[in-house]
Amino acid sequence: MTPEQLSSTIVDVLQALVDDGAVSLPDGVPTTVVVERPRSKEHGDYATNVALQLGKKAGTNPRALAELVAERLRTRMDEAFSAVWARADTLSVSLRRGAFVLALERVAEAISARGLFP
C-alpha cells in the first residue's frame, strides 16, 4: 500500500463515519489526507495527523477521532496492514513486509510498461 492509497482509504473511512452519523464535519470530508513516514520507526510505517486537523471541527478531541478512524481501518484490514493504532493525536499504520514488495513490483511493472525499465 502506498501513501496515496492509504490516504484514499482514510478519506473513505472519514466519509463512512460521517454517513453513519458517528462524526460531523461541517466543512465536509477532505479529498486527500497527508500520509507520511513517522520520524520514529516504532510509530509504524505511515502516520497522519488528520485527527489533529479535524478533531475540533468534528466537535471531539483528536485522540477520540483517531480512535474512531483506527477502529474503522481495522475492519478494513487486508493483506497490506499488520496493525493500525491511535497515538495522542496521530493515526499510525504498520504494513506487512510483503506489502512493500508488492508495491515495488507494481512500480516496476508500470515503469516497464512505459518502456523506461528493461
Order of alpha helices (4+ residues) and beta strands (2+ residues): alpha-beta-alpha-alpha-beta-beta-alpha
